[in-house]
Structure formats: structure tokens, C-alpha cells
């Protein structure tokens, strides 16, 4: 059994810059994040599955500043490089910079599949500071 980190150390995990205001919706936050990602060096396709009352699947082409609803024609083009499944409330908190994606992962509010390296690169592009991404790991000697 693996211990799940809790307490003050979780507060030190990298968080995203704020892409959404408390009053804005998830789509606005995701679009702002997509705008940031398309200006960077990454390429590929990200699928975001938002779960809870109604499941929505969104697609972000890392070379474009928009978010689209995932369709069967997208699936025919290519499979996503990374799939992120997130509970609606957790995703909103992540986009507001209030919750670390890693903490959401530990809590079971976020899961992912696919290219893990791409996920790390996306986190680095969107986080408050690139140094913060792995700071707790460095302190533990990883």
C-alpha cells in the first residue's frame, strides 16, 4: 500500500496559474490555458473528460488556442496523446490555481492516461513556476 501525502507538504505541490475567476466557467479557464499552451513548444492532442452529473469530453489541439467538443471525426483523425479525467469541481479549482493537479490526482479527483511526459510538460507550461513542479520530490532526494 502506498501512503498518500497529506497536510502542509501537499500545499507545496505546483499549482497552475489562475486561468479562471471564481465566477467564470470551466470552458473559459480551459480556453485561456489552451491559448497559453499554443504559444509554447508542445504539440499533440489532449482530451479532457469532465465527470460528475453529465460527462463532457473536450479536445485541445496544443497548436491551437481553442477547446472543442470531442466528436467522432476527431477520433477518426487520431487518438489523443493524453487523456485527463477530472471531476468538475476539482477541474474548476485547478483552473483557478487553488488546487494542485497532483493533489487532485492523490485525492482521486483526477486521473490520466497516455503520454505521461506530455502531461509533465503541460504542467510545467501552465504552473506558477517551473521550479515548483518537482520541489517536494527534490527535498525528499528523488
C-alpha positions, -999 to 999 in steps of 0.1 A, spaced: 0 0 0 13 34 -10 10 63 15 -9 93 2 7 126 11 -14 149 32 -10 181 52 13 210 46 35 192 21 5 190 -3 3 228 -2 37 230 -18 29 210 -49 28 230 -81 -4 247 -90 -15 263 -122 -15 300 -128 -50 313 -125 -69 307 -158 -104 312 -144 -121 336 -120 -144 322 -93 -174 334 -114 -162 320 -147 -169 286 -162 -146 257 -169 -147 264 -206 -133 299 -202 -105 286 -180 -97 258 -204 -97 282 -234 -72 305 -216 -50 275 -208 -52 264 -244 -41 299 -255 -11 297 -233 -2 262 -245 -4 270 -282 22 297 -278 46 272 -264 67 244 -278 43 215 -272 24 196 -298 -2 169 -297 -38 164 -287 -53 164 -252 -87 150 -243 -103 163 -212 -132 142 -197 -152 162 -172 -172 139 -150 -200 141 -125 -236 149 -134 -231 149 -171 -199 137 -187 -183 160 -213 -153 152 -235 -133 182 -248 -103 183 -271 -74 206 -271 -50 207 -301 -19 220 -284 -11 241 -315 -44 259 -315 -59 284 -289 -93 268 -287 -112 240 -270 -136 218 -290 -162 193 -280 -148 158 -289 -165 143 -318 -163 110 -337 -145 128 -365 -117 138 -340 -115 101 -330 -111 92 -367 -83 117 -371 -61 104 -343 -63 92 -307 -54 118 -281 -18 118 -268 -30 124 -233 -64 119 -216 -73 137 -184 -104 127 -165 -114 152 -138 -143 158 -115 -160 191 -124 -153 209 -91 -117 197 -90 -110 209 -125 -126 243 -117 -103 246 -86 -72 236 -106 -80 262 -133 -84 289 -106 -50 279 -92 -65 268 -59 -57 230 -62 -26 213 -75 -33 188 -102 -10 164 -83 -31 168 -52 -62 162 -72 -46 130 -85 -38 119 -50 -73 126 -39 -88 106 -68 -104 137 -83 -82 135 -114 -68 106 -134 -48 105 -166 -38 80 -193 -14 83 -222 18 102 -227 29 110 -191 59 130 -203 35 153 -222 15 157 -190 46 168 -171 54 193 -199 19 207 -199 21 211 -161 54 229 -165 40 253 -191 9 261 -170 23 261 -135 31 291 -114 68 283 -117 86 255 -133 108 251 -103 78 244 -81 67 214 -102 90 189 -85 103 208 -55 88 184 -29 104 155 -47 138 172 -47 136 178 -9 129 140 -5 160 132 -25 143 119 -57 
